[in-house]
Amino acid sequence: MAKSKWLLGLLGLAFILALTWHFSWSAVTPKGQPPLTRLTNDNLFVSQFNRAASHVRMVLLLSPT
């Protein structure tokens, strides 16, 4: 019984690590979509956001807390 709990915990950890890798370091986008960029300058963000005024836009803010 203890081995099955340990195995289940290990599988859960592997799943969480796979999801973390997929959403953090996998920067592959579908065909026809521009590549992902990391925005480090406020002016760059504003200009890219305003340039796409005729399209649907979404801003995702992530916080480590």
LUMZA-98813 format. One record per atom (N, C-alpha, C, O, CB): residue in one letter; atom name; residue number from 1; z, y, x. Coordinates in steps of 0.02 Angstrom, whole numbers, always signed. Glycine has a CB too. Layout:
N
[atom 'A','CA',NUM,[Z,Y,X]]
...
***
This chain:
65
[atom 'M','N',1,[+0,-60,+41]]
[atom 'M','CA',1,[+0,+0,+0]]
[atom 'M','C',1,[+0,+63,+43]]
[atom 'M','O',1,[-33,+112,+27]]
[atom 'M','CB',1,[+60,+0,-47]]
[atom 'A','N',2,[+37,+61,+98]]
[atom 'A','CA',2,[+41,+119,+142]]
[atom 'A','C',2,[-26,+132,+176]]
[atom 'A','O',2,[-44,+189,+189]]
[atom 'A','CB',2,[+96,+110,+195]]
[atom 'K','N',3,[-62,+77,+192]]
[atom 'K','CA',3,[-127,+85,+224]]
[atom 'K','C',3,[-177,+117,+177]]
[atom 'K','O',3,[-219,+158,+198]]
[atom 'K','CB',3,[-154,+18,+248]]
[atom 'S','N',4,[-174,+100,+113]]
[atom 'S','CA',4,[-221,+129,+65]]
[atom 'S','C',4,[-208,+203,+55]]
[atom 'S','O',4,[-254,+242,+46]]
[atom 'S','CB',4,[-218,+92,-2]]
[atom 'K','N',5,[-144,+223,+55]]
[atom 'K','CA',5,[-128,+295,+50]]
[atom 'K','C',5,[-153,+332,+111]]
[atom 'K','O',5,[-178,+388,+106]]
[atom 'K','CB',5,[-53,+305,+41]]
[atom 'W','N',6,[-144,+301,+170]]
[atom 'W','CA',6,[-167,+333,+232]]
[atom 'W','C',6,[-242,+339,+232]]
[atom 'W','O',6,[-269,+391,+252]]
[atom 'W','CB',6,[-143,+292,+293]]
[atom 'L','N',7,[-277,+288,+209]]
[atom 'L','CA',7,[-350,+289,+206]]
[atom 'L','C',7,[-374,+341,+155]]
[atom 'L','O',7,[-422,+377,+169]]
[atom 'L','CB',7,[-377,+219,+187]]
[atom 'L','N',8,[-341,+345,+98]]
[atom 'L','CA',8,[-359,+395,+48]]
[atom 'L','C',8,[-349,+466,+76]]
[atom 'L','O',8,[-391,+510,+64]]
[atom 'L','CB',8,[-318,+385,-15]]
[atom 'G','N',9,[-295,+477,+111]]
[atom 'G','CA',9,[-283,+543,+142]]
[atom 'G','C',9,[-336,+559,+194]]
[atom 'G','O',9,[-358,+616,+199]]
[atom 'G','CB',9,[-214,+545,+174]]
[atom 'L','N',10,[-356,+509,+234]]
[atom 'L','CA',10,[-407,+519,+285]]
[atom 'L','C',10,[-474,+535,+253]]
[atom 'L','O',10,[-510,+578,+277]]
[atom 'L','CB',10,[-413,+457,+329]]
[atom 'L','N',11,[-491,+501,+199]]
[atom 'L','CA',11,[-554,+515,+163]]
[atom 'L','C',11,[-552,+585,+132]]
[atom 'L','O',11,[-603,+620,+133]]
[atom 'L','CB',11,[-566,+462,+109]]
[atom 'G','N',12,[-495,+605,+106]]
[atom 'G','CA',12,[-488,+672,+78]]
[atom 'G','C',12,[-497,+725,+132]]
[atom 'G','O',12,[-530,+775,+120]]
[atom 'G','CB',12,[-422,+680,+44]]
[atom 'L','N',13,[-468,+713,+190]]
[atom 'L','CA',13,[-475,+760,+246]]
[atom 'L','C',13,[-548,+764,+268]]
[atom 'L','O',13,[-573,+819,+282]]
[atom 'L','CB',13,[-431,+740,+304]]
[atom 'A','N',14,[-582,+708,+272]]
[atom 'A','CA',14,[-653,+707,+291]]
[atom 'A','C',14,[-695,+746,+241]]
[atom 'A','O',14,[-741,+782,+259]]
[atom 'A','CB',14,[-678,+634,+297]]
[atom 'F','N',15,[-679,+738,+177]]
[atom 'F','CA',15,[-715,+775,+125]]
[atom 'F','C',15,[-705,+850,+132]]
[atom 'F','O',15,[-752,+888,+127]]
[atom 'F','CB',15,[-694,+751,+55]]
[atom 'I','N',16,[-644,+871,+143]]
[atom 'I','CA',16,[-628,+942,+151]]
[atom 'I','C',16,[-663,+970,+213]]
[atom 'I','O',16,[-690,+1025,+211]]
[atom 'I','CB',16,[-552,+953,+156]]
[atom 'L','N',17,[-662,+932,+268]]
[atom 'L','CA',17,[-696,+955,+328]]
[atom 'L','C',17,[-772,+961,+318]]
[atom 'L','O',17,[-803,+1007,+344]]
[atom 'L','CB',17,[-682,+908,+386]]
[atom 'A','N',18,[-801,+914,+281]]
[atom 'A','CA',18,[-873,+917,+267]]
[atom 'A','C',18,[-890,+978,+225]]
[atom 'A','O',18,[-939,+1012,+237]]
[atom 'A','CB',18,[-896,+853,+231]]
[atom 'L','N',19,[-849,+992,+174]]
[atom 'L','CA',19,[-860,+1052,+134]]
[atom 'L','C',19,[-853,+1116,+175]]
[atom 'L','O',19,[-892,+1163,+167]]
[atom 'L','CB',19,[-812,+1054,+74]]
[atom 'T','N',20,[-803,+1118,+218]]
[atom 'T','CA',20,[-793,+1176,+260]]
[atom 'T','C',20,[-853,+1187,+306]]
[atom 'T','O',20,[-876,+1243,+313]]
[atom 'T','CB',20,[-729,+1169,+303]]
[atom 'W','N',21,[-878,+1134,+335]]
[atom 'W','CA',21,[-937,+1140,+378]]
[atom 'W','C',21,[-997,+1165,+338]]
[atom 'W','O',21,[-1033,+1209,+360]]
[atom 'W','CB',21,[-953,+1073,+412]]
[atom 'H','N',22,[-1006,+1136,+280]]
[atom 'H','CA',22,[-1064,+1154,+239]]
[atom 'H','C',22,[-1064,+1228,+220]]
[atom 'H','O',22,[-1116,+1261,+224]]
[atom 'H','CB',22,[-1066,+1111,+176]]
[atom 'F','N',23,[-1007,+1254,+199]]
[atom 'F','CA',23,[-1005,+1323,+176]]
[atom 'F','C',23,[-993,+1373,+232]]
[atom 'F','O',23,[-1005,+1433,+222]]
[atom 'F','CB',23,[-951,+1330,+124]]
[atom 'S','N',24,[-969,+1352,+290]]
[atom 'S','CA',24,[-955,+1399,+343]]
[atom 'S','C',24,[-1010,+1402,+396]]
[atom 'S','O',24,[-1028,+1457,+418]]
[atom 'S','CB',24,[-890,+1381,+376]]
[atom 'W','N',25,[-1036,+1346,+417]]
[atom 'W','CA',25,[-1082,+1345,+473]]
[atom 'W','C',25,[-1152,+1323,+455]]
[atom 'W','O',25,[-1196,+1326,+498]]
[atom 'W','CB',25,[-1055,+1302,+526]]
[atom 'S','N',26,[-1164,+1301,+396]]
[atom 'S','CA',26,[-1231,+1281,+376]]
[atom 'S','C',26,[-1267,+1341,+346]]
[atom 'S','O',26,[-1254,+1360,+289]]
[atom 'S','CB',26,[-1228,+1221,+325]]
[atom 'A','N',27,[-1311,+1370,+385]]
[atom 'A','CA',27,[-1345,+1432,+363]]
[atom 'A','C',27,[-1417,+1418,+342]]
[atom 'A','O',27,[-1461,+1460,+351]]
[atom 'A','CB',27,[-1344,+1484,+419]]
[atom 'V','N',28,[-1429,+1360,+314]]
[atom 'V','CA',28,[-1496,+1342,+292]]
[atom 'V','C',28,[-1505,+1367,+221]]
[atom 'V','O',28,[-1463,+1354,+177]]
[atom 'V','CB',28,[-1508,+1265,+296]]
[atom 'T','N',29,[-1559,+1403,+209]]
[atom 'T','CA',29,[-1572,+1430,+142]]
[atom 'T','C',29,[-1634,+1395,+113]]
[atom 'T','O',29,[-1675,+1369,+150]]
[atom 'T','CB',29,[-1582,+1507,+144]]
[atom 'P','N',30,[-1640,+1395,+47]]
[atom 'P','CA',30,[-1700,+1365,+16]]
[atom 'P','C',30,[-1763,+1402,+35]]
[atom 'P','O',30,[-1761,+1460,+54]]
[atom 'P','CB',30,[-1693,+1363,-60]]
[atom 'K','N',31,[-1820,+1368,+31]]
[atom 'K','CA',31,[-1885,+1399,+46]]
[atom 'K','C',31,[-1896,+1459,-1]]
[atom 'K','O',31,[-1881,+1455,-60]]
[atom 'K','CB',31,[-1943,+1347,+39]]
[atom 'G','N',32,[-1921,+1513,+28]]
[atom 'G','CA',32,[-1934,+1573,-12]]
[atom 'G','C',32,[-1876,+1621,-14]]
[atom 'G','O',32,[-1884,+1677,-37]]
[atom 'G','CB',32,[-1953,+1554,-81]]
[atom 'Q','N',33,[-1818,+1600,+9]]
[atom 'Q','CA',33,[-1759,+1644,+9]]
[atom 'Q','C',33,[-1748,+1670,+80]]
[atom 'Q','O',33,[-1755,+1632,+128]]
[atom 'Q','CB',33,[-1695,+1605,-16]]
[atom 'P','N',34,[-1732,+1735,+87]]
[atom 'P','CA',34,[-1721,+1760,+155]]
[atom 'P','C',34,[-1661,+1726,+187]]
[atom 'P','O',34,[-1616,+1704,+152]]
[atom 'P','CB',34,[-1710,+1836,+153]]
[atom 'P','N',35,[-1660,+1722,+254]]
[atom 'P','CA',35,[-1604,+1689,+288]]
[atom 'P','C',35,[-1539,+1727,+278]]
[atom 'P','O',35,[-1539,+1787,+266]]
[atom 'P','CB',35,[-1619,+1682,+362]]
[atom 'L','N',36,[-1484,+1690,+285]]
[atom 'L','CA',36,[-1418,+1721,+279]]
[atom 'L','C',36,[-1405,+1766,+338]]
[atom 'L','O',36,[-1426,+1752,+394]]
[atom 'L','CB',36,[-1363,+1667,+273]]
[atom 'T','N',37,[-1370,+1821,+326]]
[atom 'T','CA',37,[-1351,+1866,+380]]
[atom 'T','C',37,[-1278,+1881,+375]]
[atom 'T','O',37,[-1248,+1881,+320]]
[atom 'T','CB',37,[-1393,+1931,+377]]
[atom 'R','N',38,[-1248,+1895,+432]]
[atom 'R','CA',38,[-1178,+1917,+433]]
[atom 'R','C',38,[-1178,+1993,+437]]
[atom 'R','O',38,[-1207,+2022,+482]]
[atom 'R','CB',38,[-1139,+1885,+494]]
[atom 'L','N',39,[-1147,+2023,+389]]
[atom 'L','CA',39,[-1145,+2096,+386]]
[atom 'L','C',39,[-1085,+2121,+425]]
[atom 'L','O',39,[-1028,+2107,+408]]
[atom 'L','CB',39,[-1142,+2121,+313]]
[atom 'T','N',40,[-1098,+2158,+479]]
[atom 'T','CA',40,[-1044,+2183,+520]]
[atom 'T','C',40,[-1040,+2259,+519]]
[atom 'T','O',40,[-993,+2288,+546]]
[atom 'T','CB',40,[-1053,+2159,+591]]
[atom 'N','N',41,[-1088,+2291,+488]]
[atom 'N','CA',41,[-1089,+2364,+486]]
[atom 'N','C',41,[-1095,+2386,+413]]
[atom 'N','O',41,[-1137,+2360,+377]]
[atom 'N','CB',41,[-1148,+2392,+529]]
[atom 'D','N',42,[-1053,+2432,+392]]
[atom 'D','CA',42,[-1053,+2455,+322]]
[atom 'D','C',42,[-1121,+2484,+302]]
[atom 'D','O',42,[-1143,+2473,+246]]
[atom 'D','CB',42,[-998,+2506,+310]]
[atom 'N','N',43,[-1153,+2521,+346]]
[atom 'N','CA',43,[-1218,+2551,+329]]
[atom 'N','C',43,[-1271,+2498,+318]]
[atom 'N','O',43,[-1314,+2506,+275]]
[atom 'N','CB',43,[-1239,+2598,+384]]
[atom 'L','N',44,[-1269,+2445,+358]]
[atom 'L','CA',44,[-1316,+2390,+348]]
[atom 'L','C',44,[-1307,+2359,+280]]
[atom 'L','O',44,[-1356,+2344,+245]]
[atom 'L','CB',44,[-1308,+2337,+404]]
[atom 'F','N',45,[-1245,+2348,+260]]
[atom 'F','CA',45,[-1232,+2319,+194]]
[atom 'F','C',45,[-1258,+2364,+138]]
[atom 'F','O',45,[-1292,+2340,+93]]
[atom 'F','CB',45,[-1157,+2307,+185]]
[atom 'V','N',46,[-1242,+2428,+141]]
[atom 'V','CA',46,[-1263,+2474,+88]]
[atom 'V','C',46,[-1339,+2478,+84]]
[atom 'V','O',46,[-1367,+2477,+29]]
[atom 'V','CB',46,[-1233,+2545,+101]]
[atom 'S','N',47,[-1372,+2482,+141]]
[atom 'S','CA',47,[-1445,+2487,+139]]
[atom 'S','C',47,[-1477,+2424,+111]]
[atom 'S','O',47,[-1524,+2428,+71]]
[atom 'S','CB',47,[-1473,+2501,+210]]
[atom 'Q','N',48,[-1453,+2365,+131]]
[atom 'Q','CA',48,[-1481,+2303,+104]]
[atom 'Q','C',48,[-1465,+2295,+30]]
[atom 'Q','O',48,[-1506,+2269,-8]]
[atom 'Q','CB',48,[-1455,+2243,+143]]
[atom 'F','N',49,[-1405,+2315,+11]]
[atom 'F','CA',49,[-1386,+2310,-60]]
[atom 'F','C',49,[-1429,+2356,-103]]
[atom 'F','O',49,[-1453,+2335,-156]]
[atom 'F','CB',49,[-1311,+2327,-68]]
[atom 'N','N',50,[-1439,+2417,-81]]
[atom 'N','CA',50,[-1478,+2465,-120]]
[atom 'N','C',50,[-1552,+2449,-119]]
[atom 'N','O',50,[-1587,+2466,-167]]
[atom 'N','CB',50,[-1467,+2535,-94]]
[atom 'R','N',51,[-1577,+2417,-67]]
[atom 'R','CA',51,[-1647,+2400,-62]]
[atom 'R','C',51,[-1667,+2350,-117]]
[atom 'R','O',51,[-1724,+2348,-139]]
[atom 'R','CB',51,[-1664,+2371,+8]]
[atom 'A','N',52,[-1619,+2309,-138]]
[atom 'A','CA',52,[-1633,+2257,-188]]
[atom 'A','C',52,[-1610,+2279,-258]]
[atom 'A','O',52,[-1586,+2238,-297]]
[atom 'A','CB',52,[-1598,+2192,-169]]
[atom 'A','N',53,[-1618,+2343,-274]]
[atom 'A','CA',53,[-1592,+2369,-337]]
[atom 'A','C',53,[-1626,+2338,-398]]
[atom 'A','O',53,[-1596,+2335,-452]]
[atom 'A','CB',53,[-1601,+2443,-339]]
[atom 'S','N',54,[-1687,+2314,-391]]
[atom 'S','CA',54,[-1723,+2286,-448]]
[atom 'S','C',54,[-1708,+2211,-457]]
[atom 'S','O',54,[-1734,+2180,-504]]
[atom 'S','CB',54,[-1797,+2297,-440]]
[atom 'H','N',55,[-1668,+2181,-414]]
[atom 'H','CA',55,[-1651,+2111,-418]]
[atom 'H','C',55,[-1577,+2102,-434]]
[atom 'H','O',55,[-1537,+2149,-427]]
[atom 'H','CB',55,[-1668,+2075,-351]]
[atom 'V','N',56,[-1560,+2042,-455]]
[atom 'V','CA',56,[-1490,+2026,-467]]
[atom 'V','C',56,[-1456,+2020,-399]]
[atom 'V','O',56,[-1482,+1988,-354]]
[atom 'V','CB',56,[-1482,+1959,-508]]
[atom 'R','N',57,[-1398,+2052,-392]]
[atom 'R','CA',57,[-1361,+2052,-328]]
[atom 'R','C',57,[-1291,+2027,-340]]
[atom 'R','O',57,[-1261,+2037,-393]]
[atom 'R','CB',57,[-1360,+2123,-297]]
[atom 'M','N',58,[-1264,+1993,-289]]
[atom 'M','CA',58,[-1196,+1968,-294]]
[atom 'M','C',58,[-1162,+1980,-226]]
[atom 'M','O',58,[-1191,+1969,-173]]
[atom 'M','CB',58,[-1195,+1891,-314]]
[atom 'V','N',59,[-1100,+2002,-230]]
[atom 'V','CA',59,[-1060,+2013,-169]]
[atom 'V','C',59,[-1003,+1963,-171]]
[atom 'V','O',59,[-965,+1960,-220]]
[atom 'V','CB',59,[-1035,+2088,-165]]
[atom 'L','N',60,[-995,+1925,-118]]
[atom 'L','CA',60,[-941,+1876,-112]]
[atom 'L','C',60,[-894,+1899,-58]]
[atom 'L','O',60,[-914,+1904,+0]]
[atom 'L','CB',60,[-969,+1805,-97]]
[atom 'L','N',61,[-833,+1913,-76]]
[atom 'L','CA',61,[-782,+1934,-28]]
[atom 'L','C',61,[-733,+1877,-18]]
[atom 'L','O',61,[-704,+1851,-66]]
[atom 'L','CB',61,[-744,+1998,-53]]
[atom 'L','N',62,[-724,+1857,+44]]
[atom 'L','CA',62,[-679,+1802,+61]]
[atom 'L','C',62,[-620,+1830,+100]]
[atom 'L','O',62,[-629,+1871,+145]]
[atom 'L','CB',62,[-716,+1746,+101]]
[atom 'S','N',63,[-561,+1808,+83]]
[atom 'S','CA',63,[-501,+1830,+117]]
[atom 'S','C',63,[-464,+1770,+146]]
[atom 'S','O',63,[-459,+1718,+112]]
[atom 'S','CB',63,[-456,+1871,+69]]
[atom 'P','N',64,[-439,+1775,+207]]
[atom 'P','CA',64,[-405,+1717,+236]]
[atom 'P','C',64,[-335,+1707,+208]]
[atom 'P','O',64,[-301,+1660,+227]]
[atom 'P','CB',64,[-401,+1725,+310]]
[atom 'T','N',65,[-312,+1750,+164]]
[atom 'T','CA',65,[-244,+1743,+137]]
[atom 'T','C',65,[-245,+1713,+68]]
[atom 'T','O',65,[-192,+1703,+38]]
[atom 'T','CB',65,[-209,+1811,+135]]
***
